[in-house]
């Protein structure tokens, strides 16, 4: 009996988080931490989930998951029309396997009843949750890629990028799309809006990638208390309004960072200056806990630079991924786990045996 295997990397945002939800360009880089999915057909028509990372196993009838996806679609429409913490909580729910059920249900809604079949699904991931490493984006990509292969969905009618975006909406509410596109494409990915308001994704592996990998370190400060969607719902109003000065500053720093990466080699001192400036704006936005700010000040005092990568955190002492540039082995960094994984790795791999 055939087994479908999908594998996709996580990501970190180099520049543009939060501001991207208001049209700003955003740059992200894939990280060699992987989400993997194994999918095998079953003869009894049931859907068996094995999620060892969550210590969860479950068996569902297909009709239940299709109905689950319909209900979540309605919750997302409510959130889209009235984005606030309350409507987001209704969208996200409390089920530990929420996102997996959403992905399966979405696929089932695209499959004719006569083509439905049972399967066993196993998911394992190295990517930290609620930490800015793109765990849900990689999960969405691997799930939708494997399920699309199982049900032989036409890629022209059901593009993988769109299917994964739908799943990401059920996790984050109004995602930028950068997470799952980076997992799908790999390397460094940019999202930019054209003059007509449409967003386009570009892989820098096809252009001129000058990422100073030797000078970059990634640390995990611990999972934030709040999910990305909760943080966005609580803070997005601070970047709204015509001529918003904080949004304008974030936008300006992102464009400067992009321009520096196009130089060969990028000037390290200038990169550090931009990273410090963007971090200062994230602190003004209120998503960097005080303990992490103290660590970043120590890094800056030593001559380096650092910034939160991703949503950050609203409370507690943890805020996910921390990008560090040209810094010594400071005692303040010893409290965090260094992510010893390659950057700018290839994207989705899909196979069948």
C-alpha positions in Angstrom: 0.0 0.0 0.0 1.5 3.4 -1.0 2.7 5.9 1.4 2.8 9.6 0.6 5.5 11.7 2.4 5.7 15.5 2.6 8.5 17.5 4.2 8.8 21.3 4.5 11.0 23.6 6.5 10.2 26.3 9.0 11.0 30.0 8.6 12.1 33.1 10.3 11.1 36.6 9.3 14.1 38.8 8.6 12.3 42.1 8.3 8.7 43.3 7.9 6.7 41.5 10.6 3.5 43.1 11.8 3.9 45.9 9.1 3.3 43.3 6.4 -0.4 43.1 7.5 -0.7 46.7 6.4 0.9 46.4 3.0 4.6 46.6 3.9 7.1 44.3 2.0 8.3 41.4 4.0 11.4 39.2 3.8 11.6 35.7 5.3 14.2 32.9 5.2 13.7 29.2 5.5 15.2 27.3 8.4 16.3 23.7 8.5 13.7 22.6 11.1 11.1 20.4 9.4 7.5 19.3 9.6 6.9 15.9 8.1 3.7 14.1 7.1 3.1 10.5 6.2 -0.2 9.5 4.6 -1.4 6.0 3.8 -4.8 4.9 2.4 -7.2 2.8 4.5 -9.8 0.4 3.4 -12.4 1.1 6.2 -13.2 4.7 5.2 -12.1 6.1 8.5 -9.6 8.9 9.1 -6.9 8.0 11.7 -4.7 10.8 13.0 -1.4 10.1 14.8 0.1 13.3 16.3 2.9 12.2 18.6 4.1 15.7 19.2 0.8 16.5 20.9 0.4 13.0 22.4 -2.8 12.6 20.5 -4.4 9.9 18.4 -7.9 10.1 17.1 -10.2 8.5 14.5 -12.9 10.6 12.7 -15.5 9.9 10.1 -15.0 12.0 7.0 -18.4 13.8 7.4 -17.4 15.1 10.8 -14.3 16.8 9.5 -16.1 18.3 6.5 -18.7 19.8 8.9 -15.8 21.0 11.1 -14.3 22.9 8.2 -17.7 24.4 7.3 -18.1 25.7 10.8 -14.5 27.2 10.8 -15.2 28.9 7.5 -18.1 30.7 9.1 -16.0 31.7 12.1 -13.3 33.0 9.8 -15.9 35.2 7.9 -17.0 36.6 11.2 -13.4 37.4 12.2 -12.7 38.9 8.8 -15.6 41.3 9.1 -15.0 42.0 12.8 -11.4 41.3 13.7 -11.0 41.4 17.5 -9.7 39.0 20.2 -13.3 37.6 20.8 -13.9 36.7 17.2 -10.4 35.3 16.9 -11.0 33.0 19.9 -14.1 31.6 18.3 -12.1 31.0 15.1 -9.2 29.3 16.7 -11.0 27.2 19.3 -9.3 25.0 21.9 -8.9 21.7 20.0 -5.3 20.6 20.0 -5.7 19.0 16.5 -7.6 22.0 15.2 -5.4 22.8 12.3 -5.1 19.2 11.2 -8.9 18.8 11.2 -9.2 22.1 9.3 -6.8 20.9 6.6 -8.5 17.6 6.1 -12.0 19.1 6.2 -11.0 21.7 3.6 -9.7 19.0 1.2 -12.8 16.9 1.7 -15.0 19.9 0.7 -13.2 19.9 -2.6 -13.5 16.1 -3.2 -16.6 14.5 -4.8 -18.3 12.2 -2.3 -17.6 9.1 -4.5 -13.9 9.9 -4.5 -13.6 10.1 -0.7 -11.5 7.3 1.0 -10.1 6.7 4.4 -6.5 7.2 5.4 -4.0 7.2 8.2 -2.1 10.4 8.8 1.0 10.8 10.9 2.5 14.3 11.6 5.9 15.0 13.3 7.6 18.4 13.5 10.9 19.8 14.8 9.5 23.4 14.6 8.7 25.1 17.9 5.1 26.2 18.3 4.0 29.8 18.8 7.6 31.0 18.4 7.9 32.7 15.0 9.4 29.7 13.2 6.5 29.1 10.9 5.2 25.8 12.5 1.6 26.2 11.2 2.8 27.3 7.7 5.0 24.2 7.3 2.1 22.1 8.6 -0.3 23.6 6.2 2.0 23.1 3.3 2.8 19.4 4.1 -0.8 18.5 4.9 -2.2 20.1 1.8 0.5 18.7 -0.5 0.1 15.1 0.8 -3.8 15.3 0.8 -3.8 16.8 -2.7 -1.6 14.0 -3.9 -3.8 11.4 -2.3 -7.0 12.7 -3.8 -5.3 13.6 -7.1 -6.6 17.2 -7.0 -5.9 19.2 -10.1 -3.1 21.7 -9.3 -4.5 24.3 -11.8 -7.9 24.3 -10.0 -6.6 23.8 -6.5 -3.2 25.5 -6.3 -1.2 24.4 -3.2 -0.4 27.9 -2.3 -4.1 28.8 -2.0 -5.0 25.7 -0.1 -2.3 26.3 2.4 -3.3 29.9 2.8 -6.8 28.8 3.7 -5.5 26.6 6.5 -3.2 29.5 7.7 -6.3 31.7 8.0 -7.8 29.3 10.5 -4.6 29.6 12.6 -3.8 33.3 12.3 -6.9 35.0 11.1 -5.4 37.3 8.5 -1.9 36.0 7.7 0.5 37.7 5.4 1.1 34.5 3.5 4.9 34.7 4.0 5.1 31.6 6.3 3.6 29.0 4.0 5.2 30.5 0.9 8.7 30.3 2.5 8.1 26.7 3.5 6.8 25.9 0.0 9.6 27.7 -1.9 12.6 27.6 0.4 15.6 30.0 0.5 14.7 33.7 1.0 11.2 34.8 0.0 9.9 38.4 -0.4 6.3 39.4 -0.5 5.6 42.8 -2.2 2.4 44.6 -3.2 2.2 45.9 -6.8 0.6 49.3 -7.7 -2.8 47.7 -8.1 -2.8 46.2 -4.6 -2.1 42.6 -5.5 0.6 40.7 -3.6 3.4 38.8 -5.3 6.0 36.4 -3.8 9.5 36.2 -5.2 12.2 33.7 -4.3 15.6 35.3 -4.0 17.2 32.1 -4.9 16.4 33.1 -8.5 18.0 36.5 -8.1 21.0 37.7 -6.0 21.0 36.3 -2.5 23.6 38.0 -0.3 22.5 36.9 3.1 25.5 37.1 5.5 24.8 33.6 7.0 28.2 33.5 8.8 27.2 36.5 10.9 23.6 35.4 11.8 22.5 33.4 14.8 19.0 32.3 15.7 17.8 31.7 19.3 14.6 30.4 20.7 13.5 32.5 23.7 10.6 30.2 24.4 7.0 30.1 23.2 4.9 33.2 23.7 2.0 32.9 26.1 -0.3 34.1 23.2 -0.7 32.7 19.7 0.3 34.8 16.7 -3.3 35.4 15.9 -4.0 36.7 19.4 -1.1 39.1 19.3 -2.1 40.4 15.9 -5.7 40.9 17.0 -4.5 42.8 20.0 -2.0 45.1 18.3 -2.9 45.7 14.7 -4.9 48.8 15.5 -1.6 50.5 16.5 -0.5 50.4 12.9 -3.7 51.5 11.4 -4.7 55.0 10.2 -3.5 57.2 7.4 0.1 58.3 7.7 0.7 56.2 10.8 4.3 57.1 11.9 5.1 53.8 13.4 4.0 51.9 10.2 6.0 54.3 8.1 9.1 53.7 10.2 8.8 49.9 9.9 8.3 50.2 6.2 11.3 52.4 5.7 13.6 50.1 7.7 12.4 47.1 5.7 13.2 48.8 2.4 16.6 49.8 3.6 17.3 46.2 4.8 16.3 44.8 1.4 18.5 47.3 -0.4 21.5 46.3 1.8 21.0 42.6 1.0 21.3 43.4 -2.7 24.9 44.7 -2.1 27.7 42.1 -2.4 28.8 41.8 0.3 26.1 43.6 2.4 27.7 46.2 4.7 27.5 44.5 8.2 27.5 47.8 10.2 24.6 49.2 8.1 22.6 45.9 8.5 23.1 46.1 12.3 21.9 49.7 12.3 18.7 48.8 10.5 18.0 45.7 12.7 18.4 47.9 15.8 16.0 50.4 14.4 13.4 47.9 13.5 13.7 46.2 16.9 13.1 49.6 18.5 9.8 50.0 16.6 8.7 46.5 17.6 9.3 47.5 21.2 7.1 50.6 20.6 4.5 48.2 19.2 4.5 46.4 22.6 5.4 42.9 21.5 8.9 42.5 23.1 8.9 41.5 26.8 11.2 43.4 29.2 13.5 40.5 29.9 14.2 40.1 26.2 14.7 43.9 25.8 17.4 43.7 28.4 19.2 40.9 26.5 19.0 42.9 23.3 20.5 46.0 25.0 23.4 43.8 26.1 23.9 42.6 22.6 23.8 46.1 21.3 26.3 47.3 23.9 28.7 44.5 22.8 28.5 45.8 19.2 25.9 43.5 17.8 22.3 43.8 16.9 19.2 41.7 17.5 15.5 41.7 16.9 12.4 39.6 17.5 11.4 37.6 14.4 7.7 37.1 14.2 4.7 38.1 16.3 6.6 38.4 19.6 4.8 38.3 22.9 2.4 40.4 24.9 3.2 39.1 28.4 5.7 36.9 30.2 9.4 36.6 29.4 9.2 34.7 26.1 8.6 35.8 22.6 9.8 33.1 20.2 12.6 33.6 17.6 15.4 36.0 18.2 17.7 37.0 15.3 21.2 38.0 16.4 23.8 39.6 14.2 27.6 39.7 15.0 27.3 39.3 18.7 29.7 37.6 21.2 28.7 34.7 23.4 27.1 36.8 26.1 25.9 35.4 29.4 22.4 36.9 28.6 22.1 34.6 25.6 23.0 31.5 27.5 19.4 31.4 28.9 18.0 30.8 25.4 18.3 27.8 23.1 20.4 28.4 20.0 18.9 27.0 16.9 21.7 25.1 15.1 19.9 24.7 11.8 20.9 25.8 8.3 19.3 28.9 6.8 18.0 29.3 3.2 17.3 25.6 2.8 15.2 24.2 0.0 11.4 24.1 0.4 8.7 21.4 0.1 9.7 17.9 -0.8 6.9 15.5 -1.8 7.4 11.8 -2.6 5.4 8.6 -2.9 6.5 5.0 -2.4 
